[in-house]
Amino acid sequence: MASSKEIRGKIKSVENTKKITKAMEMVAASKMRKAQERMRSARPYSEKIGNIAANLAKANPEYQHPFMVANDAAKQVGFVVVTTDKGLCGGLNTNLLRAATAKLKDLEAGGQKAEVVAIGNKGLGFMNRIGAKVVSHVTQMGDQPHIEKIIGPVKVLLDAYAEGKLSAVYLCYTRFINTMKQEPVVQQLLPLSSEGMQSANTDKSSHAWDYIYEPDAATVIDELLVRYTEALVYQAVAENMASEQSARMVAMKAATDNAGTLIGELKLVYNKTRQAAITKELSEIVSGAAAVG
């Protein structure tokens, strides 16, 4: 049995850990609220630009942007994998990377090769470990995503698709459901489907819109679809950051609770050890007194 001094040392160590996890829980709770506000404020823009893009595509069926044309002959696919830069957020990254790896294996079994853009340290490290071809990456984004920092690396895959080198581009991220639930998502980013863009536009799809284009329809649609694709990537990063802070808050709360339970158990062991030592000393004193008598 461990000595009283060792057990006291363990109790002190766990108490210090508990202070750290409690502080991290409170910091994550504060950041979570800001991340959720940022995520929700980004949603109306991506939905509105999707509505406009869907109506433009319907109004001009004779023109198709490269992002809406399927490149079936290409033997490569692109993956944008959005993960966190830091750990201590439960199984958030593990669940997403498991889903992304399963999709990668399915495509490779069908003869497709994958090119990966990693957003976040955890995804970059994992993709390098499994030997995936990482064509670009961005890390250390901080607590607030900046679209100009994200779009540069992702543009490598967008340009490759527009040139017909990729058959599809997939976006992998963790969707924020609520504080207690986050869902790993692997969705097709390119080719864009008019059905996908119209999903948020069901109430206005019964009539066609007429537009006046400046300078011309092709230029406007080209620019708008690029912006729409960038908005989808930015929204995915914002959702992932909100999920990260929620998962970290829950994980740190669980760690704090577990530390409290462990401290209680150690104190019980300490008291039992102390009581055993006192009983032993009393027995020795009584035995000594009896021997003298």
Secondary structure by P-SEA (a helix, b strand, c coil): cccaaaaaaaaaaaaaaaaaaaaaaaaaaaaaaaaaaaaaaaaaaaaaaaaaaaaaaaaccccccccccccccccbbbbbbbbbccccccaaaaaaaaaaaaaaaaaaaabbbbbbbbccaaaaaaaaaacccccccccccccccccccccccaaaaaaaaaaccccbbbbbbbbbccccbbbbbbbbccccccccccccccccccbbbbbbbcccaaaaaaaaaaaaaaaaaaaaaaaaaaaaaaaaaaaaaaaaaaaaaaaaaaaaaaaaaaaaaaaaaaaaaaaaaaaac
